[in-house]
Amino acid sequence: MANQVVLITGGGRGIGAAIARGVAHDGRVPVVVYQSRHRDAEALVSEIRRDGGHAVAICADVGREDDILRCFEAADREGQLVGLVNNAGMTGGQSTVMNVSADQLNAVFNLNTVGAFLCAREAVRRMARSRGGAGGSIVNVSSASARSGSPNFWVHYAASKAALDTMTIGLAKEVAADGVRVNAVRPGVIDTEIHAANPPELMERMKQVIPMRRMGHPDEVAAAVIWLLSGAASYVTGSIIDAGGGY
């Protein structure tokens, strides 16, 4: 029986790495796509293999279609694709809409939205039952900012994630009869590098508006993603789970 493979973009660290560990724990093969953190990705793969699982790491830019195609070809060599996690993303730096540049917008939407669309396209082509696939699950990692708009900081980032939410709903309806489920998880303020770069006083203010009064942990987001990838969520599609401590 062929290995069941899950491709995870932005999988070398943070939330993506936690998802990869969970996928491996469930007996599937995570294909970890990373862009620059070679040591982190290789350390993750080594950790999974030491624990008795199997994983591979692929260096690629999810903002480039040719790199995306190469990633899926690598996944094909590992077994049958049954899952995709669109986790790769960038904020594009803090900016108001009044000051945002076209270069910032192009970079953010190209990676967060266009890249996710192209990855979903390739996943559906492999998983759709009408094309000989066995079905599967796509999970998009969105952001609580898609609901809040993130004014004065990341409206551009928030908008790119809101587009991902809409894609989740539309694609879920498009491919449901083909055995492919599509859902999303919206993390809030999570203890990862994306927030570690913020001033401590800003982080304290952010915690105060979270009902649970703390940042989340990558494992807490990963648990929701792993559930959506699993058979336990077999009747769940077109859903968006908020993982933001009540925010």
N, C-alpha and C positions, 0 to 999 in steps of 0.2 A: 504493500500500500504506500502510495506517495506521501511524502511529508506534507503537512498542511502549513502553508507559508503566510505570514502577515508582514506586509511592507509598512515600515514606520518612518515617515519623513521627520527630520529634526530629531532623530532618535538617539543621538550620542550622549545626551545629558539631560538633566532636569526631568520634566514630565515625560519626555520621549524615552529616556532611559528607564524610568519606572515602568512605563508601558511595556518595553521590551522584556524586562525581567518577568512581568506578569504573563506575557505571551509564552515565554519559555517555560515558566512554571506550569502552564496548562498543557505542555507537551507539543506546542507548535514552534515553528522556526521563525524567529524575528529577523527580518532583513532591515538592518539599521542604516538609514541613510543620513549622512552628516556632511557638512560643507567644509569645516576647517579644523575641528577639534579631533585630530587623528588619534592622539594618545587617549583621550577620553573614550572614543568609540572602540578602540582596540582593547582597552582595559575592560569595558563593558562586555565585549564578546568573550574575552578570556574568563571573566567572572561567570558568565552563563555556562560556558563549557566546563569549568571546574565544578559547577553544581550539577553536571550531568546532562545539560541541555545542548542545543546546537544553535548557533547564530552566525550571521555574516555581517560585515560592515562594508558599505559602499560610499565612497567619497563622490559627491555630486552636488550640483547647484539646481535646486528644484525650480528655480526661475528660468531654466533653460530646457526647452523641449527635448533636445537631443540627449541631455543628461537624464531626463525622466525616462525616456525610452530605454536607455542603458540600464537603469535601475530595475525596471520591470523585466528586462531580459535576464538580469542576474537572478531575480526572484524565480523566474521560470526554471532556471537550472537547479534550484533547491527543492522544487516540488510543485504542488498545486496551490495557486493563490486562493486563499479563502478570506483574506482580510486586508484592508488598507486603513491606516491611520494618518490623516492629513494633519500633522502636528507642526511642520516647519512654519516659521513665521518671523516677522521683524516688526518693530514699532516705527521705524523710520525716524526716530529721534523726536523729542518734544517740540511742538510747534503749535501756534494758533493757526486757524485757517487763513487769517489775514497775512501770515508770513510764510506759509508752506510753499515749497517750490515744486515745479513740475517734476524735477528729478526725484524728489522724495515720494511724490504720489506714484510715479511710475514704478519705482523700486518696491514700494509697499504692496501695491495692487498686483504687480507681476508675480511676487512670491506668494503672498497670502491668498490671493484669489485666483489668478490665472494658473499658477502652478498647481493649486489644489484641484481646479477643474480638469487639468490635463492628467493628473494622477488618477482622478476619479474615472475619467474616460478610459484610461488603460486598464484600470481594475475591472470596470464593468465589461469591457471586451473579453476579459479572461474568465470572469465569474458567472456571467449571464448564462442561464440554462439553454437559451435559444442558440447560443454559440458553442455549446458543448461543455460549458462550465458546470460546477457543482453548486452554484449559488455562493453567497458569502455576505460579508458585512463591511460597510465603510463607516468610519467614525471621523467626523471633522472636529478638530479642537478649535473652538471659537474663543470668545472672550466675553466676560461680563460687560466690557466696554461697548459691545454691540447694542446693549440695552440702554446704557447710561449716556453714550455719545462721547464720553471722556473730554468734556470741554476744557479748553486752555492747555491741553497736553497732547492728546492723541486722537483728535477727531478723524484724521486720515486713517489711522490704524483701526479705530472703531468702525469706520465705514467699510473697510476691507473685510472685517470679521462679520459685519451685518450682511454683507454680500454672501459670505460663506453660509450663514444661517438660511438665507433664502435658497441657495443652491441645495442645501440639505433637504428642505421641504419639497422642492420641485423634483429633484432627482429621485427621492424616495418614492414618489408617486409614479415616476417614469419607469422605474425598474423593479417595482414590487412584484409584479407577476412573473418576473424572470428570476426570482429567488434571491435577489440582492436587497439587503436592508441598508438604509442610510440614516444615520443619526448624528447628533452632535453633543458635545459637552462644552459648557461655557465656564471656564475657570474664572475665579475672582482674583484676589490678591494672593498669589502663591509664592512661597519662599524659594525663588529661583533667581538666576542672574539678572533677569529682566527688571526685577524690582530692587535687587541688591545695589544697583548703581544709583538709586535715588537717595537724596539726603535723609538721614535718620529722622529728622523732625517731620518730613513729609510722610514717611512710613508710619510714624506714630499717629498722625492725623488720619491717615487712611484706615488704620486699625480701629479708630474710634467710631467710624461709620459702619463697620462690619458688626452685625448683631452678635456674632460669636467672639468679637474683640480679639481676633488673632488672624495671622496669615494662615493659609492652607499649606499642606505639604504635598509635594508631587505625587506621593503614593495615594493620597486621597482622591486626586483627579484620575490617576491611573486606574483605580478600582472601578470607577464608573465606566471608563473606556473598556476595560477588560470584560465587564458585564455585558456591555453592548455588543462586543465581539462574539460573545459566547451564545450557546444554544439556549441559555436561560432567558435570553431576550428575544426569543424566536418570533414573538408576535408584536415586537416593538420596531416601528420604522417611522421616519418623519418626525421624530421626537428630539427635543433639545433639553438636556439636563443641566440645570444650574448647579455649579459646585463652587459657591462663593461665600459659604458661612452665613447665608441668609441675606446677603447684600443684593 
